[in-house]
């Protein structure tokens, strides 16, 4: 999920996950998802009971070392596989993507094998590693105005039509959505 500041991406993410039963919100600002679940430090997720319930709504607010806490969160989500799949919402990816590119790419590319579905949320398309954009099955975007972000969205597989829909997005419009054609063929 993408969008410039104040465009509504956190609101959109909360709405999309409202009915999800097992969600971990990785929230670097510590203020976007406070009402979505109990707050934990990343190290607290080492306790296997935290992520094993039928309903898990956990908000992880990282400490000073955001990249290290992000990698701990991924490891804990993977370790909870036997309890059932989880959605890991990664907010403000631009805050840690440069230091965690390999972890983000592995999570996004192979997380489903460990029962972890990832949702990456960022203000800027370029902050989402290219491999993650290329292997996405669904991309929802609100407004992007920076030329580099629009160029990133115009790259395959998303394409120039998607980038133009994002560029012309207006407040109140539904998000511009791209879905992987092989999984969601158009009729």
HUDA-V832606 format. One record per residue. RES is the residue in one small letter. PSI is psi in radians with two decimals (* if undefined). Layout:
BEGIN
res = <RES/RES>
psi = <PSI/PSI>
END
This chain:
BEGIN
res = <x/x/x/x/x/x/x/x/x/x/x/x/x/x/x/x/x/x/x/x/x/x/x/x/x/x/x/x/x/x/x/x/x/x/x/x/x/x/x/x/x/x/x/x/x/x/x/x/x/x/x/x/x/x/x/x/x/x/x/x/x/x/x/x/x/x/x/x/x/x/x/x/x/x/x/x/x/x/x/x/x/x/x/x/x/x/x/x/x/x/x/x/x/x/x/x/x/x/x/x/x/x/x/x/x/x/x/x/x/x/x/x/x/x/x/x/x/x/x/x/x/x/x/x/x/x/x/x/x/x/x/x/x/x/x/x/x/x/x/x/x/x/x/x/x/x/x/x/x/x/x/x/x/x/x/x/x/x/x/x/x/x/x/x/x/x/x/x/x/x/x/x/x/x/x/x/x/x/x/x/x/x/x/x/x/x/x>
psi = <2.29/2.69/2.53/2.83/2.43/0.24/-0.27/0.30/-0.64/-0.67/-0.74/-0.76/-0.79/-0.75/-0.74/-0.47/0.13/-0.63/0.00/2.38/-0.46/1.71/2.38/2.13/1.99/1.91/1.43/-0.71/-0.40/0.25/-0.08/-0.50/0.46/-0.48/0.02/-0.24/-3.08/2.44/2.37/2.69/2.71/-0.68/-0.50/-0.39/-0.20/-0.38/1.98/-0.38/-0.39/-0.68/0.34/-0.08/2.86/-0.55/2.11/2.07/1.69/2.37/2.08/2.07/1.92/2.76/-2.57/-0.51/1.37/-0.81/-0.75/-0.72/-0.58/-0.80/-0.63/-0.69/-0.77/-0.82/-0.73/-0.69/-0.73/-0.67/-0.37/0.19/-0.74/-0.41/-0.17/2.84/2.70/2.66/2.23/1.88/2.11/1.76/2.71/0.91/-0.54/-0.37/-0.35/0.01/-0.63/-0.60/-0.25/0.41/-0.81/-0.74/-0.72/-0.79/-0.77/-0.74/-0.84/-0.64/-0.68/0.06/-0.62/-0.46/-0.45/0.24/0.40/1.99/2.30/2.50/2.08/2.27/2.24/2.68/-0.50/2.29/-0.64/-0.28/-0.25/2.11/2.51/-0.72/-0.67/-0.73/-0.69/-0.51/0.13/2.57/-0.35/2.35/2.20/2.27/2.45/-2.69/2.37/2.30/-0.38/2.38/-0.71/-0.66/-0.76/-0.64/-0.69/-0.68/-0.38/-0.26/2.66/2.55/-0.09/-1.01/2.86/-0.56/-0.72/-0.79/-0.66/-0.69/-0.65/-0.78/-0.63/0.11/2.43/2.58/2.36/-0.36/2.65/2.77/2.64/2.26/2.34/2.37/2.57/2.05/-0.56/-0.39/-0.53/1.24/2.49/2.58/*>
END
